[in-house]
Amino acid sequence: MNNSEKRTLPRWVFAIIAIGGLMASGIYLGIISAEGVTSIRLVEAIGFGLLGLIMFWGAIQSR
C-alpha cells in the first residue's frame, strides 16, 4: 500500500459524531437554562459544541 492509498474514515462517521456532539451540547445548554450556569456545565457545553463543529468540518471537507 503506497501513500496515495491511505485508509481514512468514511464521511458518515464524522457526520454521526458531529450530530452526537451537537446534540450533547444542546442537552447541556438545556440543563444550564433549567438549573443555572455552573462552570463545569458551561465547559461541557462548549466542549461538545466544538467537537461537533470540528467533526462537521471533517464530514464536509473534500478529500
N, C-alpha and C positions, 0 to 999 in steps of 0.2 A: 504494500500500500504506500503510495507516494504522498507528498504534501497536498496535492490537488484533490485527493480523495479523503480528506479528513472527515471523520464522522461527527456530525453535530446533531443537537436535539431538534426534533421537528417543531415547527412554529406553534402547533396546537398545545404543546407542553407549556410554552411560555404564556400562551393565552389563558390556559387553565390556572396557572399560578397567578397571573395578573388579576383575573376575576376573583380568585380567592383572597388575594391581598387587599384588593379594593373593597370587597365585602367585609373583611375583618376590620378595616379602617372605619367603614361606615357603622359597624356594630359598636366599636369603641367610641365613636362620636355620639351615638345614641346613648351609651352609658354615661358619657360625660354630660350630655344635656339633661339626663334624668337625675344623676347623683351629684353633679357638680364637678368642677375641674380639680383633678389632682395631677401632680407632676408625672407620676408613673403612667396614668391613663393617657395623658397627652403624648408622652413619648411613644407609647404603644400605637396610638392612632397615627402619629406621624410616621413611625417606622413601617407600619403595614401599608400606609399610603405610598411611601417612597418605593417599597418593594413592588407594589402593584404597578406603579408608573414605570419602573425600570424594566419589569417583565413585559409590560405592554409595548415598550420601546423595542425590546428584543423580538416580540412577535411580529411587529410591522417592519422591522429592519430588513432591507433587501440583502441578499447573500452576495 
